[in-house]
Amino acid sequence: MDCDYELLDFGNGRKLERFGSFLLDRPSPSAESFVPSLPRSRWQEADARFVRQKGLRGTWQFRRPIPETWNWRTPYFTMELKPTDVGHLGIFPEQRKNWEWLYRQTEQSLRSGQPFRVLNLFGYTGGSSLAVAAAFRKGGITVEHRDSYSITHLDAAANVVQWARRNATLSQCSEVPIRWIAEDAVKFVRREERRGKTYEGIILDPPSYGHGKKGEVWRLEYDLPILLTCCAGLLKPSPRFVLLTVHSPGYPASRLVEILRQHFPSALRISPFSMSLTTTLTTTCQQYLPSGEGAVALF
């Protein structure tokens, strides 16, 4: 998927990236063991540099003014980016191949005429939700079709859900059937199961640690098995996929395959994959920055 992004270089725990017109220098734990390829002078051209001060939080140092927000485009949707106090911008570009895959899956479902209801847990600012929504929009799916075609986008942070809604508006997906939910993932899935709700596809991109809407603590090691057990009850009667991505140490793709196999034994195929970012401008050849692991179960 081509989009308005480049990874120029990485190393010493940082990465140099271009988002649209802006060159940014940000921390990257996965780049700790690498050495930058570009000269220091190139890194000093960054429009802004994020410096951590306490925990994950820190401050941005600006070489030149950049807007408080700006729009970032992919072939399928548009997202609002803005510098946050944890160094994030509202997008994880390593998910681009997953967005393309979700778009294709949605197109195939529309051609088949079968229902396609997708649940996106830990949905953040909406990239995966919008990949599905863009295919719905292209296929003429509107709120009138919500009984058979829909997206449920969930994140624990209400302000992030509002950010995702703005992205849907920017992407001209306001008429697509999307439910926007600010809730703890485990609580929501349990409630959906009690109500007899079902989905054809489930997307999960859980953090290592986090908090729910009412302060509920999320710990990946403990809570992921509980959540997947609940999710298994929602994938009836005609499941299509479960897409799981993780950015936490200790979770290689092979382990994710075993986790999915344990919770979804009826899957016809479970495939591992790795996420990475590829440099576009280096003094030597292209280099790959590891950016998470994943697995997908197909039914």
C-alpha positions, 0 to 999 in steps of 0.5 A: 500500500503506497501512502504519504510515508517514508522511513529514512533511517533508524538506529540507536533507539530512534527512527527518522520518518517523513509523514507528508511534508514533515520529517520527524525524529522519534524514539523506537525501542526496536532500533536500539541494536542498530546503527544509523546509516545516514550522517548526523547532519541528515538527522539534524534536518528533522522538523521536530524531535521527541525527547522522553523525560519520564516514562513514556512521556516527553516533549517535542523539540521543533526545528521549525513550526509544524501545524497542530494537526495535519492530514495523512493519506493512504490510497483508501482513507485519510487520517489526522495526525498530531504530535502527542505527549508520548511521541505518537502521531495517531498512526502506526505505519507498520500496519499498512499491509494489514489495512490492505489485507482487510480492504481485500477481505471486505471486497471479497465478502461484498462480492460473495453477498455474505454478511460481513460484520467486523469487530475492531478491538483496541482500535486506536485512531481507526486505521483498520476500521477505515480499511474496512469502511473504505471498501464498504463505501466503494461497494455502496454500503450505508447505514441502511445495510447495518444488519448485514454489514457493519464495523464496531470500533472500540477503544478504552480512551474516549478521546481516541475514539473521537479522533477515529470518528474525525478520521472517518469524516475525513475519509468520507466514511460518515455514511458507512455503518460504524459503531463507535464504542469507548469501553474496556475490551473484555467487558464489552465482548462479554456483554456482546456475547450475553446479547447474542451478537455475532461477527464474521471478523475480529481484529485485535492489536492489544498493548502490553499494559493499559487501562480501561474506561473506568480504570480497569487494568489490562495486562497482555499475559493475563487478559489476552487469553480471557479476551480470546475465549470471549471472542470465540463465542462471537464468531458464530455461525459463519466466521471469516477471520481473527487478525491478531497483532502484538508489539510486546517482547516475548510474543513471536509470531509462532507463539501467536499462532499457538494462542490462536490455535488454542482458542479457535480450533475450528480455523482452517489455517493460521498463518504467522507474519512479522511487521516491519518498516523499510528504509527508502533512503540509505547510504547502502541497501534497504534495511528493515526495522522490526515493528511487531508480530502477528498471526491470522486465523482463517475459517 
